[in-house]
Amino acid sequence: MVMMGIRHGQLPVRGGDNAMSPTATSRRSSAGVWAWRLTLAVAALLALALAGGYAGFIARIEQREPTVAPRTDAIVVVTGGAQRVGDAIGLLGAERGSRLLISGVNERTGREELAKLNPSARELLGCCVDLDYRARNTIGNAIEARRWVRRHDFKSLLLVTSNYHMPRALAEFSHAMPGVRVVPHPVVTEHIDASSWWNEWRVARVLVPEYVKYLVARLRSMLEDDPETSRLSVIIGGRKPVSSKPASVLGPENEKRTRLGAEERGA
C-alpha cells in the first residue's frame, strides 16, 4: 500500500552514515575555529620574534666609528664604498696590520685608479696591498679572505665594512674562519643613519633587506660546514659566490701586486 504524499519511486530519507548530526557539525566548526586561532597565534609569535630580532640587529649596528683600532696581523676591507677602502688604507698606514686585502674589487678598477683616489697611499698600494677580483658577494669575500689568510698564515684580522653590513660580514667571516680572530672596524656613513630606521623609508629600505640577509647567513651557517661547498649560497645568490676565472686573468691588464711598485722604482 502506497502512502499518500509519496510519489512513486521516492522513499523517505532516514539518518544514516552520510547524514551529519548537529553535534558533529558543531564539533567540526569548533575545530576549524581553534585551528584558525592557532594559526593566528603562531603567526603573531613569529612576527614578534622577527620584530625583536630586528630590534636586536639594529642595536648591534654601531653609530660611531672606533677611535682606536687594535693591532692585528692583517686587514680585510669589503668593497662597496670609497670610504671603506680609504679607511682601510689609513689603518694599514697606521700599522694596524701588516697587509691589506681589498676584496671584491671591480674588474675594471686597478691600482692606478686606487692610487689616484688615495695619492698619499701610493707606496702602500705597491708593497702591502692585495686586490681580490673574484669575490661576488659577502660569502665570496669570506672565502677569498680565508684563502689569503691561509697563504700568509695570519691569525687575526681587522674587518672593515659599513656599520650596517658588519653583523652579516662578521657572521660570514667567523663561519669561514673559526680559528681566526676577526675584529670588527665599522665604517659609519652619512647616507645611512641606523637610528632613524623606524621613521625613514630610505633607511628601512636598506636595513630590512640587510636584516633578512643576516638571518639567512646565520641559518646557513648552522646547516653547512664549509661555504665553499655550499649549495645554499648558490641558490640564494643566483650564482657561485666566487668567480670561476683564475685570479691571474682578472683585473686591469692582469696586473700583478708588484707592478705599481716596479713602475715607481723605474721612474
Secondary structure as UniProt FT lines:
FT   TURN            4..5
FT   TURN            8..9
FT   HELIX           22..60
FT   STRAND          74..78
FT   HELIX           82..93
FT   TURN            94..95
FT   STRAND          100..103
FT   TURN            107..108
FT   HELIX           111..117
FT   HELIX           119..121
FT   HELIX           122..127
FT   STRAND          129..132
FT   HELIX           138..152
FT   STRAND          156..162
FT   TURN            163..165
FT   HELIX           166..176
FT   TURN            178..179
FT   STRAND          181..187
FT   HELIX           194..196
FT   TURN            197..199
FT   HELIX           201..223
FT   HELIX           227..229
FT   HELIX           231..237
FT   HELIX           247..249
FT   HELIX           252..254
FT   TURN            257..258
FT   HELIX           259..266
//
